[in-house]
Amino acid sequence: MAKETFAEVVQTGFKGYAGASEEADAGSDEMASVIFHANRAITEWERCVREGIQWPELRDEASVTCGGTGSDDHDLDFLDFFREPDGNAGVTIDGVLHMVVSASTGKRMERIGTSSGHYAWIEGPKLRTYPAALGTSTFSYLRKATRIVTGDEDTEPEMSDPSMISEYVTGMLFASDGDDTSVQSGSIHISSANEALRMMKIPYYPATMAEDTESGWGMGM
């Protein structure tokens, strides 16, 4: 079964709060609020990469020309390097594997003139290499997740279970009312959003997530 589009996801979230017959109008304050909360949910899903989760939906391939200066432009919507199960990542430049390091580590190696190994890192809009590489680099990376802009996009969210977005939107709209009943309703929907996120994480982070049945670790109001 096809996933909901972004447009459908945001309306599902709004209807969960306002009623099944209601819709948020394009350009309205209601739609602006829905988009804000929906993008917060997407950010939370994207942030799992910091925990070491390699969302396959965000994986892409890159090719950057290196001109021998050690600092070459890229136009990638870069989030992180794709890492193997052992946590390592590499950039291949004309057959030579460069180990991926953090920007701070790379700059330190460059500063002290490390003489062993080949290294690569991303520093803003630059692919950095040490020693300075010459040739074409290829590597796998994770791009940033798509955000909602207008609320009428007919593309699908990358995440496998977009109910995380709609449940979070519904929960935050209820919570914004401020009264005890609405806050309680909001908490229920946000717990559902956290559960959807937890279930998406389990295949990639089973050691801890399989035993985690609480929602407190995830998104809050």
C-alpha positions in Angstrom: 0.0 0.0 0.0 1.3 3.4 -0.9 2.4 5.8 1.8 0.6 9.1 2.3 2.1 12.1 0.6 3.2 15.1 2.6 -0.1 16.8 1.8 -2.0 13.9 3.1 0.2 13.5 6.2 -0.3 17.1 7.3 -4.1 17.0 6.8 -4.3 13.7 8.7 -2.5 15.4 11.6 -4.8 18.4 11.4 -8.0 16.3 11.2 -6.9 14.3 14.2 -7.2 17.5 16.2 -10.0 19.5 14.4 -12.2 16.7 13.2 -12.4 14.4 10.2 -14.3 16.9 8.0 -11.9 19.7 8.6 -8.8 20.7 6.6 -6.0 23.2 7.1 -6.2 25.8 4.3 -3.0 26.6 2.3 -1.3 29.7 3.6 -3.4 29.9 6.8 -2.1 30.2 10.3 -3.4 26.7 11.0 -1.3 25.3 8.1 1.8 27.2 9.3 1.4 25.6 12.7 0.9 22.2 11.2 4.0 22.5 9.0 6.1 23.7 11.9 5.2 20.7 14.1 5.5 18.3 11.1 9.0 19.5 10.4 10.0 19.1 14.1 8.9 15.4 13.8 11.0 15.0 10.6 14.0 16.6 12.4 13.6 14.1 15.3 13.7 11.2 12.8 16.7 12.7 11.0 18.5 13.2 14.3 18.6 9.5 14.9 21.6 9.5 12.6 23.6 11.0 15.6 22.8 7.7 17.4 24.5 5.8 14.6 21.3 4.8 12.8 21.9 4.7 9.0 18.4 5.3 7.6 18.5 3.6 4.2 15.9 6.1 2.9 18.5 8.9 3.2 21.5 7.0 1.5 22.9 8.5 -1.6 26.1 8.3 -3.7 28.4 11.2 -4.3 31.2 12.1 -6.7 33.4 15.1 -6.1 36.4 16.3 -8.1 39.5 16.9 -6.1 42.0 19.4 -7.5 45.0 18.7 -5.3 44.4 21.6 -2.9 42.9 19.5 -0.1 39.8 21.6 -0.1 37.2 21.0 -2.8 33.6 22.3 -3.3 30.6 20.0 -3.1 26.9 20.8 -3.5 25.6 17.9 -1.4 22.7 18.2 1.0 25.1 16.5 3.4 24.1 15.0 6.7 26.7 12.4 7.4 28.9 9.8 5.8 27.3 6.4 5.4 29.0 4.1 7.8 29.6 0.3 7.7 28.3 -1.8 10.6 31.7 -1.3 12.3 31.2 2.4 12.3 33.8 3.2 9.7 33.4 5.2 6.5 35.7 5.8 3.6 36.2 8.0 0.5 37.8 6.4 -2.5 39.9 8.8 -4.7 41.4 7.2 -7.8 41.6 3.8 -6.1 43.0 5.1 -2.8 40.8 4.7 0.3 40.7 7.7 2.5 39.5 7.1 6.1 36.7 9.4 7.2 37.5 11.5 10.3 35.9 14.4 12.1 36.7 17.9 10.9 38.5 18.6 14.2 40.6 15.4 13.8 41.4 16.1 10.1 42.5 19.7 10.8 44.7 18.5 13.6 46.4 15.9 11.4 46.9 18.6 8.8 48.4 21.0 11.3 50.9 18.5 12.8 51.7 17.0 9.4 50.7 13.4 10.0 52.7 11.3 7.6 50.8 8.0 7.7 47.4 7.3 6.1 45.0 9.2 3.9 42.1 11.1 5.4 38.9 12.8 4.4 36.2 14.9 6.1 33.4 17.3 5.3 33.9 20.9 6.4 30.8 23.0 5.5 30.6 23.2 1.7 34.0 21.6 1.3 35.3 18.0 1.0 38.7 18.2 2.7 41.5 15.7 2.2 44.9 15.1 3.8 47.2 14.7 2.1 45.6 16.9 -0.6 44.1 14.5 -3.1 44.0 14.8 -6.8 41.3 12.9 -8.8 37.7 11.9 -8.5 36.3 10.9 -5.1 33.3 8.6 -4.7 31.5 7.8 -1.4 28.2 7.0 0.1 26.5 9.5 2.4 23.3 10.3 4.1 21.5 13.4 2.8 19.2 15.6 4.9 15.6 14.6 5.1 13.1 16.5 3.0 11.1 19.2 4.8 7.6 20.4 4.2 7.3 23.9 2.8 3.7 24.6 1.6 1.8 21.6 3.0 0.5 20.6 -0.5 3.5 18.6 -1.6 2.5 15.4 -3.5 5.8 13.6 -2.7 6.1 11.0 0.0 8.1 11.4 3.3 11.3 9.4 3.3 10.5 7.6 6.6 8.8 4.2 6.4 6.0 5.2 8.9 4.8 8.7 8.3 2.2 8.3 11.0 4.9 9.5 13.3 4.5 12.9 11.7 0.7 13.1 11.7 0.5 11.8 15.3 3.0 14.4 16.5 1.1 17.2 14.7 -2.1 16.1 16.3 -0.5 15.9 19.7 1.1 19.3 19.5 -2.1 21.0 18.3 -4.0 19.6 21.3 -1.2 20.5 23.6 -1.2 24.1 22.4 -4.7 24.6 23.7 -3.3 24.5 27.2 -6.2 23.0 29.2 -5.7 19.8 31.1 -8.0 17.7 28.8 -6.3 18.9 25.7 -2.8 18.4 27.1 -3.8 14.8 28.1 -5.1 14.1 24.6 -1.9 15.6 23.1 0.2 13.4 25.3 -1.5 10.3 24.0 -0.8 11.3 20.4 2.8 12.2 21.1 3.3 8.8 22.7 1.9 7.2 19.5 4.4 9.3 17.5 7.3 8.1 19.8 6.1 4.5 19.4 6.2 4.8 15.6 9.7 6.2 15.8 10.8 3.5 18.2 9.5 0.8 15.8 11.3 2.3 12.9 14.6 2.3 14.9 14.4 -1.3 16.1 15.8 -2.9 12.9 18.8 -0.6 13.0 19.4 -0.2 16.7 18.1 -3.4 18.3 20.5 -3.5 21.3 18.7 -0.8 23.2 15.5 -0.1 21.4 14.1 -3.6 21.6 13.7 -3.3 25.4 12.6 0.4 25.4 8.8 0.5 25.8 8.6 4.0 27.3 7.9 7.1 25.3 9.9 9.5 27.5 13.1 9.2 25.5 11.6 10.6 22.3 9.7 13.7 21.3 8.0 15.8 23.9 5.5 18.7 24.0 
